[in-house]
């Protein structure tokens, strides 16, 4: 699975910043920050890497890394 869930994002983190951060680990096909009904970030996002191998690299490399001054958490996306 190449889809990842990213948690503990700041409200200021954009999909663009998320995508740039994940490029360190490989090819990024898609990145999005989840937005609530109030128009603010929910503090989490989804990233689809170019391959399952890139996704595993992203989990190893970027879980507990810092993005926009906050430690983020990366795991395989469990939503189907």
HTML snippet that shows the backbone in 3Dmol.js (N, CA, C, O; Angstrom):
<script src="https://3Dmol.org/build/3Dmol-min.js"></script>
<div id="view" style="width:600px;height:400px;position:relative"></div>
<script>
const pdb = `
ATOM      1  N   UNK A   1       0.845  -1.195   0.000  1.00  0.00           N
ATOM      2  CA  UNK A   1       0.000   0.000   0.000  1.00  0.00           C
ATOM      3  C   UNK A   1       0.882   1.248   0.000  1.00  0.00           C
ATOM      4  O   UNK A   1       1.809   1.349   0.804  1.00  0.00           O
ATOM      5  N   UNK A   2       0.611   2.179  -0.874  1.00  0.00           N
ATOM      6  CA  UNK A   2       1.418   3.390  -0.979  1.00  0.00           C
ATOM      7  C   UNK A   2       0.776   4.579  -0.265  1.00  0.00           C
ATOM      8  O   UNK A   2       1.334   5.677  -0.276  1.00  0.00           O
ATOM      9  N   UNK A   3      -0.413   4.372   0.367  1.00  0.00           N
ATOM     10  CA  UNK A   3      -1.118   5.465   1.047  1.00  0.00           C
ATOM     11  C   UNK A   3      -0.680   5.559   2.505  1.00  0.00           C
ATOM     12  O   UNK A   3      -0.597   4.559   3.219  1.00  0.00           O
ATOM     13  N   UNK A   4      -0.401   6.799   2.924  1.00  0.00           N
ATOM     14  CA  UNK A   4       0.056   7.049   4.284  1.00  0.00           C
ATOM     15  C   UNK A   4      -0.851   8.039   4.991  1.00  0.00           C
ATOM     16  O   UNK A   4      -1.401   8.954   4.377  1.00  0.00           O
ATOM     17  N   UNK A   5      -0.997   7.839   6.292  1.00  0.00           N
ATOM     18  CA  UNK A   5      -1.693   8.779   7.164  1.00  0.00           C
ATOM     19  C   UNK A   5      -0.617   9.553   7.917  1.00  0.00           C
ATOM     20  O   UNK A   5       0.342   8.965   8.418  1.00  0.00           O
ATOM     21  N   UNK A   6      -0.778  10.867   7.996  1.00  0.00           N
ATOM     22  CA  UNK A   6       0.189  11.727   8.687  1.00  0.00           C
ATOM     23  C   UNK A   6      -0.557  12.486   9.777  1.00  0.00           C
ATOM     24  O   UNK A   6      -1.518  13.200   9.493  1.00  0.00           O
ATOM     25  N   UNK A   7      -0.117  12.334  11.016  1.00  0.00           N
ATOM     26  CA  UNK A   7      -0.781  12.976  12.139  1.00  0.00           C
ATOM     27  C   UNK A   7       0.079  14.024  12.829  1.00  0.00           C
ATOM     28  O   UNK A   7       1.295  14.075  12.642  1.00  0.00           O
ATOM     29  N   UNK A   8      -0.578  14.860  13.631  1.00  0.00           N
ATOM     30  CA  UNK A   8       0.038  15.902  14.453  1.00  0.00           C
ATOM     31  C   UNK A   8       0.569  17.073  13.631  1.00  0.00           C
ATOM     32  O   UNK A   8       1.574  17.684  13.996  1.00  0.00           O
ATOM     33  N   UNK A   9      -0.100  17.387  12.524  1.00  0.00           N
ATOM     34  CA  UNK A   9       0.294  18.542  11.710  1.00  0.00           C
ATOM     35  C   UNK A   9      -0.140  19.837  12.394  1.00  0.00           C
ATOM     36  O   UNK A   9      -1.140  19.856  13.112  1.00  0.00           O
ATOM     37  N   UNK A  10       0.605  20.913  12.174  1.00  0.00           N
ATOM     38  CA  UNK A  10       0.168  22.226  12.646  1.00  0.00           C
ATOM     39  C   UNK A  10      -0.987  22.694  11.767  1.00  0.00           C
ATOM     40  O   UNK A  10      -1.167  22.193  10.657  1.00  0.00           O
ATOM     41  N   UNK A  11      -1.764  23.646  12.257  1.00  0.00           N
ATOM     42  CA  UNK A  11      -2.856  24.202  11.454  1.00  0.00           C
ATOM     43  C   UNK A  11      -2.318  24.952  10.239  1.00  0.00           C
ATOM     44  O   UNK A  11      -3.040  25.147   9.261  1.00  0.00           O
ATOM     45  N   UNK A  12      -1.051  25.373  10.296  1.00  0.00           N
ATOM     46  CA  UNK A  12      -0.456  26.134   9.203  1.00  0.00           C
ATOM     47  C   UNK A  12       0.104  25.254   8.087  1.00  0.00           C
ATOM     48  O   UNK A  12       0.371  25.752   6.994  1.00  0.00           O
ATOM     49  N   UNK A  13       0.285  23.964   8.338  1.00  0.00           N
ATOM     50  CA  UNK A  13       0.858  23.079   7.319  1.00  0.00           C
ATOM     51  C   UNK A  13      -0.098  22.963   6.135  1.00  0.00           C
ATOM     52  O   UNK A  13      -1.289  22.701   6.307  1.00  0.00           O
ATOM     53  N   UNK A  14       0.442  23.164   4.926  1.00  0.00           N
ATOM     54  CA  UNK A  14      -0.357  23.062   3.701  1.00  0.00           C
ATOM     55  C   UNK A  14      -0.059  21.741   2.995  1.00  0.00           C
ATOM     56  O   UNK A  14       0.911  21.057   3.321  1.00  0.00           O
ATOM     57  N   UNK A  15      -0.900  21.394   2.027  1.00  0.00           N
ATOM     58  CA  UNK A  15      -0.634  20.171   1.247  1.00  0.00           C
ATOM     59  C   UNK A  15       0.698  20.297   0.526  1.00  0.00           C
ATOM     60  O   UNK A  15       1.410  19.309   0.347  1.00  0.00           O
ATOM     61  N   UNK A  16       1.033  21.520   0.111  1.00  0.00           N
ATOM     62  CA  UNK A  16       2.281  21.736  -0.622  1.00  0.00           C
ATOM     63  C   UNK A  16       3.492  21.469   0.276  1.00  0.00           C
ATOM     64  O   UNK A  16       4.454  20.824  -0.142  1.00  0.00           O
ATOM     65  N   UNK A  17       3.435  21.969   1.511  1.00  0.00           N
ATOM     66  CA  UNK A  17       4.516  21.731   2.467  1.00  0.00           C
ATOM     67  C   UNK A  17       4.646  20.260   2.818  1.00  0.00           C
ATOM     68  O   UNK A  17       5.750  19.742   2.986  1.00  0.00           O
ATOM     69  N   UNK A  18       3.499  19.591   2.927  1.00  0.00           N
ATOM     70  CA  UNK A  18       3.486  18.162   3.218  1.00  0.00           C
ATOM     71  C   UNK A  18       4.148  17.386   2.078  1.00  0.00           C
ATOM     72  O   UNK A  18       4.977  16.506   2.314  1.00  0.00           O
ATOM     73  N   UNK A  19       3.777  17.719   0.848  1.00  0.00           N
ATOM     74  CA  UNK A  19       4.343  17.049  -0.331  1.00  0.00           C
ATOM     75  C   UNK A  19       5.854  17.269  -0.402  1.00  0.00           C
ATOM     76  O   UNK A  19       6.610  16.331  -0.655  1.00  0.00           O
ATOM     77  N   UNK A  20       6.291  18.509  -0.180  1.00  0.00           N
ATOM     78  CA  UNK A  20       7.729  18.802  -0.213  1.00  0.00           C
ATOM     79  C   UNK A  20       8.486  18.001   0.841  1.00  0.00           C
ATOM     80  O   UNK A  20       9.576  17.497   0.568  1.00  0.00           O
ATOM     81  N   UNK A  21       7.921  17.878   2.041  1.00  0.00           N
ATOM     82  CA  UNK A  21       8.564  17.129   3.129  1.00  0.00           C
ATOM     83  C   UNK A  21       8.715  15.654   2.753  1.00  0.00           C
ATOM     84  O   UNK A  21       9.748  15.043   3.028  1.00  0.00           O
ATOM     85  N   UNK A  22       7.693  15.091   2.131  1.00  0.00           N
ATOM     86  CA  UNK A  22       7.710  13.660   1.805  1.00  0.00           C
ATOM     87  C   UNK A  22       8.560  13.332   0.581  1.00  0.00           C
ATOM     88  O   UNK A  22       8.910  12.171   0.368  1.00  0.00           O
ATOM     89  N   UNK A  23       8.894  14.328  -0.219  1.00  0.00           N
ATOM     90  CA  UNK A  23       9.765  14.088  -1.385  1.00  0.00           C
ATOM     91  C   UNK A  23      11.139  13.568  -0.966  1.00  0.00           C
ATOM     92  O   UNK A  23      11.832  12.942  -1.769  1.00  0.00           O
ATOM     93  N   UNK A  24      11.542  13.819   0.284  1.00  0.00           N
ATOM     94  CA  UNK A  24      12.815  13.290   0.786  1.00  0.00           C
ATOM     95  C   UNK A  24      12.865  11.763   0.694  1.00  0.00           C
ATOM     96  O   UNK A  24      13.934  11.173   0.536  1.00  0.00           O
ATOM     97  N   UNK A  25      11.693  11.136   0.795  1.00  0.00           N
ATOM     98  CA  UNK A  25      11.632   9.675   0.870  1.00  0.00           C
ATOM     99  C   UNK A  25      11.356   9.017  -0.480  1.00  0.00           C
ATOM    100  O   UNK A  25      11.473   7.798  -0.601  1.00  0.00           O
ATOM    101  N   UNK A  26      10.990   9.802  -1.496  1.00  0.00           N
ATOM    102  CA  UNK A  26      10.697   9.206  -2.793  1.00  0.00           C
ATOM    103  C   UNK A  26       9.665  10.019  -3.556  1.00  0.00           C
ATOM    104  O   UNK A  26       9.392  11.175  -3.234  1.00  0.00           O
ATOM    105  N   UNK A  27       9.102   9.390  -4.570  1.00  0.00           N
ATOM    106  CA  UNK A  27       8.134  10.039  -5.443  1.00  0.00           C
ATOM    107  C   UNK A  27       6.788  10.183  -4.732  1.00  0.00           C
ATOM    108  O   UNK A  27       6.250   9.208  -4.207  1.00  0.00           O
ATOM    109  N   UNK A  28       6.249  11.398  -4.719  1.00  0.00           N
ATOM    110  CA  UNK A  28       4.954  11.668  -4.092  1.00  0.00           C
ATOM    111  C   UNK A  28       3.902  11.855  -5.181  1.00  0.00           C
ATOM    112  O   UNK A  28       4.007  12.766  -6.003  1.00  0.00           O
ATOM    113  N   UNK A  29       2.887  10.989  -5.184  1.00  0.00           N
ATOM    114  CA  UNK A  29       1.823  11.074  -6.181  1.00  0.00           C
ATOM    115  C   UNK A  29       0.737  12.059  -5.758  1.00  0.00           C
ATOM    116  O   UNK A  29       0.117  12.702  -6.605  1.00  0.00           O
ATOM    117  N   UNK A  30       0.504  12.178  -4.441  1.00  0.00           N
ATOM    118  CA  UNK A  30      -0.618  12.983  -3.953  1.00  0.00           C
ATOM    119  C   UNK A  30      -0.382  13.325  -2.495  1.00  0.00           C
ATOM    120  O   UNK A  30       0.118  12.499  -1.731  1.00  0.00           O
ATOM    121  N   UNK A  31      -0.739  14.536  -2.106  1.00  0.00           N
ATOM    122  CA  UNK A  31      -0.686  14.938  -0.698  1.00  0.00           C
ATOM    123  C   UNK A  31      -1.859  15.866  -0.418  1.00  0.00           C
ATOM    124  O   UNK A  31      -2.188  16.727  -1.234  1.00  0.00           O
ATOM    125  N   UNK A  32      -2.489  15.687   0.740  1.00  0.00           N
ATOM    126  CA  UNK A  32      -3.606  16.537   1.109  1.00  0.00           C
ATOM    127  C   UNK A  32      -3.671  16.679   2.620  1.00  0.00           C
ATOM    128  O   UNK A  32      -3.409  15.728   3.356  1.00  0.00           O
ATOM    129  N   UNK A  33      -4.022  17.875   3.078  1.00  0.00           N
ATOM    130  CA  UNK A  33      -4.281  18.129   4.490  1.00  0.00           C
ATOM    131  C   UNK A  33      -5.799  18.101   4.660  1.00  0.00           C
ATOM    132  O   UNK A  33      -6.519  18.765   3.914  1.00  0.00           O
ATOM    133  N   UNK A  34      -6.288  17.333   5.637  1.00  0.00           N
ATOM    134  CA  UNK A  34      -7.725  17.209   5.836  1.00  0.00           C
ATOM    135  C   UNK A  34      -8.271  18.470   6.499  1.00  0.00           C
ATOM    136  O   UNK A  34      -7.715  18.959   7.482  1.00  0.00           O
ATOM    137  N   UNK A  35      -9.365  18.987   5.949  1.00  0.00           N
ATOM    138  CA  UNK A  35      -9.966  20.235   6.409  1.00  0.00           C
ATOM    139  C   UNK A  35     -11.339  19.937   7.012  1.00  0.00           C
ATOM    140  O   UNK A  35     -12.143  19.207   6.431  1.00  0.00           O
ATOM    141  N   UNK A  36     -11.590  20.511   8.181  1.00  0.00           N
ATOM    142  CA  UNK A  36     -12.875  20.317   8.858  1.00  0.00           C
ATOM    143  C   UNK A  36     -13.946  21.241   8.298  1.00  0.00           C
ATOM    144  O   UNK A  36     -13.672  22.072   7.432  1.00  0.00           O
ATOM    145  N   UNK A  37     -15.159  21.090   8.796  1.00  0.00           N
ATOM    146  CA  UNK A  37     -16.289  21.908   8.340  1.00  0.00           C
ATOM    147  C   UNK A  37     -16.085  23.387   8.612  1.00  0.00           C
ATOM    148  O   UNK A  37     -16.639  24.239   7.918  1.00  0.00           O
ATOM    149  N   UNK A  38     -15.275  23.690   9.639  1.00  0.00           N
ATOM    150  CA  UNK A  38     -15.014  25.096   9.974  1.00  0.00           C
ATOM    151  C   UNK A  38     -13.956  25.723   9.066  1.00  0.00           C
ATOM    152  O   UNK A  38     -13.623  26.897   9.222  1.00  0.00           O
ATOM    153  N   UNK A  39     -13.426  24.944   8.117  1.00  0.00           N
ATOM    154  CA  UNK A  39     -12.437  25.460   7.180  1.00  0.00           C
ATOM    155  C   UNK A  39     -11.014  25.405   7.681  1.00  0.00           C
ATOM    156  O   UNK A  39     -10.088  25.818   6.982  1.00  0.00           O
ATOM    157  N   UNK A  40     -10.830  24.892   8.904  1.00  0.00           N
ATOM    158  CA  UNK A  40      -9.482  24.768   9.456  1.00  0.00           C
ATOM    159  C   UNK A  40      -8.963  23.346   9.281  1.00  0.00           C
ATOM    160  O   UNK A  40      -9.730  22.394   9.135  1.00  0.00           O
ATOM    161  N   UNK A  41      -7.638  23.232   9.299  1.00  0.00           N
ATOM    162  CA  UNK A  41      -7.001  21.924   9.227  1.00  0.00           C
ATOM    163  C   UNK A  41      -7.452  21.061  10.397  1.00  0.00           C
ATOM    164  O   UNK A  41      -7.644  21.556  11.508  1.00  0.00           O
ATOM    165  N   UNK A  42      -7.620  19.764  10.138  1.00  0.00           N
ATOM    166  CA  UNK A  42      -7.909  18.805  11.206  1.00  0.00           C
ATOM    167  C   UNK A  42      -6.622  18.352  11.896  1.00  0.00           C
ATOM    168  O   UNK A  42      -6.673  17.581  12.854  1.00  0.00           O
ATOM    169  N   UNK A  43      -5.473  18.823  11.420  1.00  0.00           N
ATOM    170  CA  UNK A  43      -4.204  18.437  12.029  1.00  0.00           C
ATOM    171  C   UNK A  43      -3.679  17.101  11.543  1.00  0.00           C
ATOM    172  O   UNK A  43      -2.803  16.504  12.167  1.00  0.00           O
ATOM    173  N   UNK A  44      -4.224  16.629  10.413  1.00  0.00           N
ATOM    174  CA  UNK A  44      -3.743  15.375   9.839  1.00  0.00           C
ATOM    175  C   UNK A  44      -3.859  15.457   8.325  1.00  0.00           C
ATOM    176  O   UNK A  44      -4.529  16.335   7.781  1.00  0.00           O
ATOM    177  N   UNK A  45      -3.193  14.525   7.659  1.00  0.00           N
ATOM    178  CA  UNK A  45      -3.212  14.530   6.210  1.00  0.00           C
ATOM    179  C   UNK A  45      -3.004  13.152   5.638  1.00  0.00           C
ATOM    180  O   UNK A  45      -2.746  12.188   6.359  1.00  0.00           O
ATOM    181  N   UNK A  46      -3.121  13.077   4.325  1.00  0.00           N
ATOM    182  CA  UNK A  46      -2.906  11.841   3.586  1.00  0.00           C
ATOM    183  C   UNK A  46      -1.858  12.086   2.510  1.00  0.00           C
ATOM    184  O   UNK A  46      -1.874  13.112   1.830  1.00  0.00           O
ATOM    185  N   UNK A  47      -0.957  11.138   2.368  1.00  0.00           N
ATOM    186  CA  UNK A  47       0.062  11.203   1.325  1.00  0.00           C
ATOM    187  C   UNK A  47       0.061   9.872   0.596  1.00  0.00           C
ATOM    188  O   UNK A  47       0.095   8.817   1.229  1.00  0.00           O
ATOM    189  N   UNK A  48       0.022   9.909  -0.725  1.00  0.00           N
ATOM    190  CA  UNK A  48       0.170   8.695  -1.523  1.00  0.00           C
ATOM    191  C   UNK A  48       1.528   8.765  -2.197  1.00  0.00           C
ATOM    192  O   UNK A  48       1.803   9.675  -2.979  1.00  0.00           O
ATOM    193  N   UNK A  49       2.362   7.807  -1.889  1.00  0.00           N
ATOM    194  CA  UNK A  49       3.692   7.738  -2.483  1.00  0.00           C
ATOM    195  C   UNK A  49       3.600   7.019  -3.826  1.00  0.00           C
ATOM    196  O   UNK A  49       2.604   6.356  -4.114  1.00  0.00           O
ATOM    197  N   UNK A  50       4.631   7.152  -4.637  1.00  0.00           N
ATOM    198  CA  UNK A  50       4.652   6.559  -5.962  1.00  0.00           C
ATOM    199  C   UNK A  50       4.670   5.042  -5.971  1.00  0.00           C
ATOM    200  O   UNK A  50       4.278   4.419  -6.958  1.00  0.00           O
ATOM    201  N   UNK A  51       5.128   4.440  -4.866  1.00  0.00           N
ATOM    202  CA  UNK A  51       5.184   2.979  -4.774  1.00  0.00           C
ATOM    203  C   UNK A  51       5.132   2.566  -3.307  1.00  0.00           C
ATOM    204  O   UNK A  51       5.342   3.384  -2.412  1.00  0.00           O
ATOM    205  N   UNK A  52       4.849   1.288  -3.074  1.00  0.00           N
ATOM    206  CA  UNK A  52       4.841   0.757  -1.711  1.00  0.00           C
ATOM    207  C   UNK A  52       6.233   0.871  -1.091  1.00  0.00           C
ATOM    208  O   UNK A  52       6.363   1.100   0.112  1.00  0.00           O
ATOM    209  N   UNK A  53       7.264   0.712  -1.906  1.00  0.00           N
ATOM    210  CA  UNK A  53       8.642   0.834  -1.407  1.00  0.00           C
ATOM    211  C   UNK A  53       8.909   2.256  -0.909  1.00  0.00           C
ATOM    212  O   UNK A  53       9.503   2.445   0.152  1.00  0.00           O
ATOM    213  N   UNK A  54       8.466   3.257  -1.681  1.00  0.00           N
ATOM    214  CA  UNK A  54       8.622   4.654  -1.244  1.00  0.00           C
ATOM    215  C   UNK A  54       7.826   4.917   0.036  1.00  0.00           C
ATOM    216  O   UNK A  54       8.269   5.668   0.904  1.00  0.00           O
ATOM    217  N   UNK A  55       6.656   4.300   0.146  1.00  0.00           N
ATOM    218  CA  UNK A  55       5.838   4.472   1.350  1.00  0.00           C
ATOM    219  C   UNK A  55       6.555   3.921   2.577  1.00  0.00           C
ATOM    220  O   UNK A  55       6.567   4.560   3.629  1.00  0.00           O
ATOM    221  N   UNK A  56       7.145   2.754   2.450  1.00  0.00           N
ATOM    222  CA  UNK A  56       7.905   2.180   3.572  1.00  0.00           C
ATOM    223  C   UNK A  56       9.087   3.055   3.929  1.00  0.00           C
ATOM    224  O   UNK A  56       9.381   3.253   5.108  1.00  0.00           O
ATOM    225  N   UNK A  57       9.771   3.582   2.920  1.00  0.00           N
ATOM    226  CA  UNK A  57      10.899   4.487   3.166  1.00  0.00           C
ATOM    227  C   UNK A  57      10.430   5.737   3.900  1.00  0.00           C
ATOM    228  O   UNK A  57      11.114   6.227   4.799  1.00  0.00           O
ATOM    229  N   UNK A  58       9.257   6.256   3.516  1.00  0.00           N
ATOM    230  CA  UNK A  58       8.723   7.456   4.160  1.00  0.00           C
ATOM    231  C   UNK A  58       8.390   7.196   5.624  1.00  0.00           C
ATOM    232  O   UNK A  58       8.654   8.043   6.478  1.00  0.00           O
ATOM    233  N   UNK A  59       7.814   6.035   5.924  1.00  0.00           N
ATOM    234  CA  UNK A  59       7.501   5.692   7.313  1.00  0.00           C
ATOM    235  C   UNK A  59       8.797   5.637   8.122  1.00  0.00           C
ATOM    236  O   UNK A  59       8.880   6.222   9.203  1.00  0.00           O
ATOM    237  N   UNK A  60       9.799   4.944   7.609  1.00  0.00           N
ATOM    238  CA  UNK A  60      11.075   4.805   8.323  1.00  0.00           C
ATOM    239  C   UNK A  60      11.783   6.141   8.497  1.00  0.00           C
ATOM    240  O   UNK A  60      12.324   6.428   9.564  1.00  0.00           O
ATOM    241  N   UNK A  61      11.779   6.960   7.443  1.00  0.00           N
ATOM    242  CA  UNK A  61      12.547   8.200   7.432  1.00  0.00           C
ATOM    243  C   UNK A  61      11.818   9.352   8.120  1.00  0.00           C
ATOM    244  O   UNK A  61      12.448  10.168   8.792  1.00  0.00           O
ATOM    245  N   UNK A  62      10.494   9.425   7.958  1.00  0.00           N
ATOM    246  CA  UNK A  62       9.775  10.639   8.348  1.00  0.00           C
ATOM    247  C   UNK A  62       8.882  10.498   9.571  1.00  0.00           C
ATOM    248  O   UNK A  62       8.419  11.509  10.100  1.00  0.00           O
ATOM    249  N   UNK A  63       8.619   9.264  10.045  1.00  0.00           N
ATOM    250  CA  UNK A  63       7.874   9.126  11.291  1.00  0.00           C
ATOM    251  C   UNK A  63       8.698   9.765  12.405  1.00  0.00           C
ATOM    252  O   UNK A  63       9.889   9.487  12.545  1.00  0.00           O
ATOM    253  N   UNK A  64       8.060  10.617  13.190  1.00  0.00           N
ATOM    254  CA  UNK A  64       8.704  11.362  14.275  1.00  0.00           C
ATOM    255  C   UNK A  64       9.730  12.375  13.769  1.00  0.00           C
ATOM    256  O   UNK A  64      10.648  12.758  14.495  1.00  0.00           O
ATOM    257  N   UNK A  65       9.564  12.805  12.508  1.00  0.00           N
ATOM    258  CA  UNK A  65      10.402  13.896  11.997  1.00  0.00           C
ATOM    259  C   UNK A  65       9.689  15.212  12.313  1.00  0.00           C
ATOM    260  O   UNK A  65       8.542  15.216  12.759  1.00  0.00           O
ATOM    261  N   UNK A  66      10.380  16.318  12.076  1.00  0.00           N
ATOM    262  CA  UNK A  66       9.794  17.622  12.372  1.00  0.00           C
ATOM    263  C   UNK A  66       9.346  18.310  11.095  1.00  0.00           C
ATOM    264  O   UNK A  66      10.089  18.381  10.116  1.00  0.00           O
ATOM    265  N   UNK A  67       8.114  18.818  11.119  1.00  0.00           N
ATOM    266  CA  UNK A  67       7.566  19.586  10.007  1.00  0.00           C
ATOM    267  C   UNK A  67       6.883  20.817  10.580  1.00  0.00           C
ATOM    268  O   UNK A  67       5.987  20.699  11.416  1.00  0.00           O
ATOM    269  N   UNK A  68       7.297  21.986  10.139  1.00  0.00           N
ATOM    270  CA  UNK A  68       6.739  23.252  10.625  1.00  0.00           C
ATOM    271  C   UNK A  68       6.787  23.358  12.153  1.00  0.00           C
ATOM    272  O   UNK A  68       5.857  23.865  12.781  1.00  0.00           O
ATOM    273  N   UNK A  69       7.891  22.869  12.738  1.00  0.00           N
ATOM    274  CA  UNK A  69       8.105  23.018  14.171  1.00  0.00           C
ATOM    275  C   UNK A  69       7.401  22.001  15.053  1.00  0.00           C
ATOM    276  O   UNK A  69       7.389  22.149  16.275  1.00  0.00           O
ATOM    277  N   UNK A  70       6.815  20.971  14.455  1.00  0.00           N
ATOM    278  CA  UNK A  70       6.102  19.971  15.242  1.00  0.00           C
ATOM    279  C   UNK A  70       6.517  18.567  14.805  1.00  0.00           C
ATOM    280  O   UNK A  70       6.774  18.328  13.625  1.00  0.00           O
ATOM    281  N   UNK A  71       6.581  17.641  15.765  1.00  0.00           N
ATOM    282  CA  UNK A  71       6.891  16.248  15.455  1.00  0.00           C
ATOM    283  C   UNK A  71       5.662  15.596  14.838  1.00  0.00           C
ATOM    284  O   UNK A  71       4.582  15.605  15.428  1.00  0.00           O
ATOM    285  N   UNK A  72       5.835  15.027  13.638  1.00  0.00           N
ATOM    286  CA  UNK A  72       4.713  14.374  12.956  1.00  0.00           C
ATOM    287  C   UNK A  72       4.829  12.855  13.067  1.00  0.00           C
ATOM    288  O   UNK A  72       5.903  12.308  13.316  1.00  0.00           O
ATOM    289  N   UNK A  73       3.699  12.201  12.874  1.00  0.00           N
ATOM    290  CA  UNK A  73       3.631  10.744  12.933  1.00  0.00           C
ATOM    291  C   UNK A  73       3.126  10.219  11.599  1.00  0.00           C
ATOM    292  O   UNK A  73       2.152  10.725  11.041  1.00  0.00           O
ATOM    293  N   UNK A  74       3.809   9.192  11.097  1.00  0.00           N
ATOM    294  CA  UNK A  74       3.498   8.643   9.775  1.00  0.00           C
ATOM    295  C   UNK A  74       3.252   7.149   9.907  1.00  0.00           C
ATOM    296  O   UNK A  74       4.053   6.429  10.503  1.00  0.00           O
ATOM    297  N   UNK A  75       2.142   6.690   9.347  1.00  0.00           N
ATOM    298  CA  UNK A  75       1.848   5.253   9.325  1.00  0.00           C
ATOM    299  C   UNK A  75       1.071   4.936   8.054  1.00  0.00           C
ATOM    300  O   UNK A  75       0.605   5.830   7.348  1.00  0.00           O
ATOM    301  N   UNK A  76       0.944   3.652   7.782  1.00  0.00           N
ATOM    302  CA  UNK A  76       0.138   3.231   6.649  1.00  0.00           C
ATOM    303  C   UNK A  76      -1.310   3.659   6.884  1.00  0.00           C
ATOM    304  O   UNK A  76      -1.820   3.532   7.997  1.00  0.00           O
ATOM    305  N   UNK A  77      -1.968   4.159   5.853  1.00  0.00           N
ATOM    306  CA  UNK A  77      -3.362   4.575   5.971  1.00  0.00           C
ATOM    307  C   UNK A  77      -4.244   3.344   6.076  1.00  0.00           C
ATOM    308  O   UNK A  77      -4.169   2.454   5.230  1.00  0.00           O
ATOM    309  N   UNK A  78      -5.076   3.283   7.100  1.00  0.00           N
ATOM    310  CA  UNK A  78      -5.935   2.099   7.333  1.00  0.00           C
ATOM    311  C   UNK A  78      -7.326   2.272   6.740  1.00  0.00           C
ATOM    312  O   UNK A  78      -8.108   1.322   6.724  1.00  0.00           O
ATOM    313  N   UNK A  79      -7.649   3.471   6.250  1.00  0.00           N
ATOM    314  CA  UNK A  79      -8.987   3.698   5.669  1.00  0.00           C
ATOM    315  C   UNK A  79      -9.091   2.978   4.323  1.00  0.00           C
ATOM    316  O   UNK A  79      -8.139   2.957   3.544  1.00  0.00           O
ATOM    317  N   UNK A  80     -10.217   2.410   4.072  1.00  0.00           N
ATOM    318  CA  UNK A  80     -10.427   1.716   2.784  1.00  0.00           C
ATOM    319  C   UNK A  80     -11.575   2.338   2.058  1.00  0.00           C
ATOM    320  O   UNK A  80     -11.917   1.904   0.958  1.00  0.00           O
TER     321      UNK A  80
END
`;
const viewer = $3Dmol.createViewer("view");
viewer.addModel(pdb, "pdb");
viewer.setStyle({}, {cartoon: {color: "spectrum"}});
viewer.zoomTo();
viewer.render();
</script>
